[in-house]
Structures are given as structure tokens and as C-alpha cells.
Amino acid sequence: MRTLFTIIPMIITCGAIARAETFDLTTYTPPDGWENETRENFVSYTKTDEVKRTWCSIYAYTSTALTLDISQKLKLIDKIIGR
């Protein structure tokens, strides 16, 4: 009986690990029942409910390197946060 309780969690864990996907720097488990769209610079998942007339989208974008000096970076941060 102990062996059964040891094997079941291992099987469940292996199933969860097998579903993990990687996009750029991110490793994630895709949501069940969501529509997937993968492009060169992003991956998205969308779920719609026609009855309730609602939707939700999740996006993950690729990372990019900034080629700005420190003063330009600070100005960009100020602009983004609205200072």
C-alpha cells in the first residue's frame, strides 16, 4: 500500500512536468481549454465565453535588450510610470 502512495504522486508530478512549455525566458504550464497563438515575438492564450459575453487573454512577449544609457533609461521609466 505504501508503494501505491509513493507511485501515484510521482505519476501526477511527471504529468505536470511534461506539460511545461518554454517561450524565450519563461517556462509555464498552458491553461487547459484556452486557444493558443504563437508568433515570432509573443505567445498568447485566449478564453472566450459566448454565453456570458466575456473573454480573457494572456500574452508573453520575448525579451529585448535596451541600448539606452542610464539617463535615457531613467527618462523612459519616468515616462512609463507617469512622473
C-alpha positions as CSV (number, residue, x, y, z in Angstrom):
1,M,0.0,0.0,0.0
2,R,2.9,2.4,0.8
3,T,4.3,1.7,-2.7
4,L,1.0,2.8,-4.2
5,F,1.0,6.1,-2.3
6,T,4.6,6.7,-3.5
7,I,3.9,5.9,-7.1
8,I,0.7,8.0,-7.6
9,P,2.3,11.4,-6.6
10,M,5.3,10.6,-8.9
11,I,2.9,9.9,-11.9
12,I,1.0,13.1,-11.2
13,T,4.2,15.1,-10.9
14,C,5.6,13.6,-14.2
15,G,2.3,14.6,-16.0
16,A,2.6,18.2,-14.7
17,I,6.3,18.4,-15.7
18,A,5.6,17.1,-19.2
19,R,3.1,19.9,-19.9
20,A,5.6,22.7,-19.2
21,E,6.4,24.8,-22.2
22,T,9.2,27.3,-22.7
23,F,9.0,30.6,-24.6
24,D,12.0,32.9,-24.5
25,L,13.0,33.2,-20.8
26,T,9.7,31.9,-19.5
27,T,8.7,28.3,-18.6
28,Y,5.0,27.9,-17.9
29,T,2.1,25.4,-18.0
30,P,-0.5,26.4,-20.6
31,P,-4.1,26.7,-19.3
32,D,-6.5,23.9,-20.3
33,G,-9.2,24.8,-22.8
34,W,-7.6,28.1,-24.0
35,E,-6.9,28.9,-27.6
36,N,-3.2,29.2,-28.3
37,E,-1.5,31.6,-30.8
38,T,2.3,31.6,-31.2
39,R,4.2,34.1,-33.2
40,E,7.8,35.1,-33.5
41,N,7.7,37.7,-30.7
42,F,4.9,36.5,-28.5
43,V,2.7,33.6,-27.4
44,S,-0.9,34.2,-26.3
45,Y,-3.8,32.2,-24.8
46,T,-7.4,33.3,-25.1
47,K,-10.6,32.1,-23.5
48,T,-14.0,33.3,-24.6
49,D,-17.4,32.7,-23.1
50,E,-20.1,33.4,-25.7
51,V,-22.9,32.9,-23.1
52,K,-21.6,35.4,-20.6
53,R,-20.0,37.5,-23.4
54,T,-16.7,37.7,-21.6
55,W,-13.1,37.0,-22.7
56,C,-9.6,36.9,-21.3
57,S,-6.2,37.0,-23.0
58,I,-2.7,36.2,-21.6
59,Y,0.3,37.3,-23.5
60,A,4.0,36.6,-23.0
61,Y,6.5,38.6,-25.1
62,T,10.1,38.0,-26.0
63,S,12.7,39.9,-24.1
64,T,14.6,42.7,-25.8
65,A,17.8,44.5,-24.9
66,L,17.7,48.2,-24.4
67,T,20.6,50.2,-25.9
68,L,20.0,53.3,-23.8
69,D,22.4,55.0,-21.5
70,I,21.4,55.4,-17.8
71,S,19.8,58.9,-18.2
72,Q,17.7,57.7,-21.2
73,K,16.6,54.6,-19.1
74,L,15.6,56.8,-16.2
75,K,13.6,59.2,-18.5
76,L,11.9,56.1,-20.1
77,I,11.0,54.8,-16.6
78,D,9.6,58.2,-15.6
79,K,7.5,58.3,-18.8
80,I,6.1,54.8,-18.2
81,I,5.1,55.4,-14.6
82,G,3.8,58.9,-15.3
83,R,6.1,61.1,-13.4
